[in-house]
Structures are given as C-alpha cells and as structure tokens.
Amino acid sequence: MPQNDPEALAALREVESELDTRWPETKIEPSTERIAALADLLGEPQRAYPVVHITGTNGKTSTSRMIDALFTRIGLRTGRYTSPHLQLATERISLDGAPVSPQRYVDVYRDIEPYIAMVDAKSDVKMSKFEVLTGMAFAAFADAPVDVAVVEVGLGGRWDATNIADGKVAVITPIDIDHTDFLGTDILGIAAEKAGIIKEGAVAVLAEQRPEVAQVLLERCAEVGASVARQGMEFGVLTAETAVGGQLLKLQGLGGVYDEIFLPLFGAHQAANAAQALAAVEVFFGAGAGRKLDIDAVREAFATVTSPGRLERVRNAPSVFVDAAHNPHGARALAAALQEQFAFRKLVGVVSVMEDKDVDGILAALEPVFTEVVLTNNGSPRAMDADKLAGLAREVFGEDRIVVEPRLDDAVEEAIRLAEEIDDDSPVSGSGVVVTGSVVTAGAARALFGKEPQ
C-alpha cells in the first residue's frame, strides 16, 4: 500500500494522536522493565533475528542506512529501526530498506495494543511512546520475518528500550556531549551509558573517539569479553576525493582494501560512517584478514545510499541543502563538509533550533561558513523563539549578518532571495542556502520542497 493512501494516513494520524498521550521521547525513566515485559508477552520478538545495535552522538542514522544497504545488496532481508523521523512516523520502521506503509504501521500497533495495555496496568508508569515504538519495530521484524535487524538506540544505551536486544555487533559512532538534560555534561559518564549496548561475546565496532572516551569503551569490552575493531587502526578511510554528487572512497576494511567506492553523500564524517558501516557488516559475516565482502556488492550498496536531511540538496540554482545538525559536534561536521567539498562565495544559513540545545555552540560552529543567517522557528513547541534566537546570534554573527523571519517558509524564501543577490564578488553560481539546526527543521524544510519521506 502506498505511503500517501488517504485512509491509511488518517488511521496513522489517529494512532499518532494516541501515542502522543504517552510520555514523549524528551521524558524518560531509566528502566527497561516495561519494554522487557511487553517483549515477554509478545514472545521475545527481538530474539528472532540477529541484531546490529548502533549508538553514539552523531552519525547513527546515516551509518544505519549504510549498513542496511550493504546487507540488502548482499541478499539479506533487513529491518531497520531509527529515530527521530524527519517527516512521517513510518520512517522509523523500515523493511528491505524502505519505510513500512502507514497501513502496516497502524496494523502493527493495533496487533500489540492489548499487550501494551496489560503492561500499562501493571506499572505505576505507563509505557512511553518510544518504548511502544520499539515494541512495534521488534514485532514487525519478527513478523516479516527479517534476516537481520539494524537497530539504532534512541537515547544513551544502557537504559534505552532497544537494549533488551543482544546485538551480535555493537556499533558506536563518535561520542560527544548532547542531551545534557538526560545524560549530563560528563563525557565519560555519557560514554559509559552508550557502552552499555556492548554485550557479552559481541564485537564492538568503534569510531575514532577522544582517548578518554575510547578507554571507557575498551574497559567495557574487556569487562564483558567483547572483541574490538577500531577505526583508524583495524579499519578506516584511506582516501576520499570529491566527486560529482558525492565522493569517491578507498576504504580499509577488516578483510582488505575496497577501492572505487562512490558514496553519494558529502563530508569527511560520511566517509568515516561508510568505513564503520563496512566494518560492521564484515564483522557480521565473519570477514577478517584476507576474507573480503564481494567488492561489486559493496560498490553497488554504497552507490544507492541515501541519508535524507543530511546535507541533502533539495533545490538547484541557487543550491539549497537541508541538514539535521542539532548539536555543536554535528554543526562542526556540517561546516567542515561545506568548506571541504563546496566553493560557495556566498552561503546563507536558515537556522531554527530547539530550546534545550547548546545554541551558542551550534551558532559558533556555523559562523565561519555562513555569509548571512536567517533566524526562524520550525513550528515545534520545543523550538526557540526566533527573536530569542536572534538575540544569541547577534553575539556570534553581529547585527549586519542576521535577519529574523518567524515562519520557516518565509525564512527559506528570504534566504533564497539573499543568495540570489548579484554583485561582482558573489555571482548566483557561487551562492547557496543551508537550512539546519534540528531534525525537525530539516524535516519541515524537506516537506516545503516536496520531498517524500524515505
């Protein structure tokens, strides 16, 4: 059934309204008891297939999509669970690389709804929305059935609802400070929480980390007897060259060198994600020294990868990109990619961020690459007021480089107008617009440009 079936979409909205009466993803209680109870009633669906489990601060969804693409091209049936979504809730639960239909999403919820009610009745705290969605994903994957599930952590690791699954492979992307309301500002504490997905006998595939973070992760591996593959040591990016529509990579895998890999995504961070995704899939299949994955399958998989809302071009002349950077680490990666892979003489930012984020850090990371910035509001109740955001931006950009447009559509229109202003130093061909600041901002911008959920 298509994603745009009116009756199915109406039923989806009804389910989402019911789910929205539960604790949102911004409110958590550190416990896996409720999701474990639901899984028990459902017959432990998360044990019906092997799991590749993914945590970290940034890059989780892109890496998940790359792992999914590799498995699919090699011939496995996949389930993928990611969060948050950009435009439609169905994006969170994918089968064979594509979101489930609205009707399938509704059916899965209605199927497990009686069991959710049973868990709610026995607990002082009802199941949260994220816990319910996690149960839905596990059930949908078992029902399909899938050969492997690629499961992204919602928040942290140890107490995350997804952690009732025992990942055969634990993938940990770069760790930085984010979600301070829940995880605090102690990066070693954050690392310890995320290390909780590394289970006994698993293989941990680790991105390059700060030395003190790497130490925490390695200590966890030693504690549970997990094997380790480290980016920059056992695997990594050998070369990355800018190419039309992306980059051409040469990757060091665990089984050998994989060359002529075209990745239709921009930025050194995406090249690093590709190397980690490749290593994770090699680990899954037991590849090692001299045992490589089929090079043609690897090339075909990476060439098909999409990562919506991650430096995604949604318009040409002037170029308009959307990016979901929502913390300083992500904003720095965005800025670096813009500087490394593009030669814009004029680049206008459209920024809307959530009130609870490190707004100063995000703005400071973006300041070197934006000629001007339009401050706006993405429409979320959690979004910072545009005038308040402008007050902070003045301290970073100065009065002359900022514009305030409270509505996102007006802000994008104004940014395009600014980008199209022609003078001797900044012709139209050298101008661009980047809409960023949060996942919600990226999703809303994609919708403005008529992009379908993926």
Secondary structure by P-SEA (a helix, b strand, c coil): cccccaaaaaaaaaaaaaaaaccccccccccaaaaaaaaaaaccccccccccccccccaaaaaaaaaaaaaaaacccbbbbbcccccccccccccccccccaaaaaaaaaaaaaaaaaaaaaccccccaaaaaaaaaaaaaaaaccccccccccccccccccccccccbbbbccccccccccccccaaaaaaaaaccccccbbbbcccccaaaaaaaaaaaaaabbbbbbccccccccbbbbcccccccccccccccccccccccccaaaaaaaaaaaaaaaaaacccccccccaaaaaaaaaaccccccccccccccbbbbbccccaaaaaaaaaaaaccccccbbbbbbbbccccaaaaaaaaacccccbbbbbbccccccccaaaaaaaaaaccccccbbbbccaaaaaaaaaaaaacccccccccccbbbbbccaaaaaaaaaaaccccc
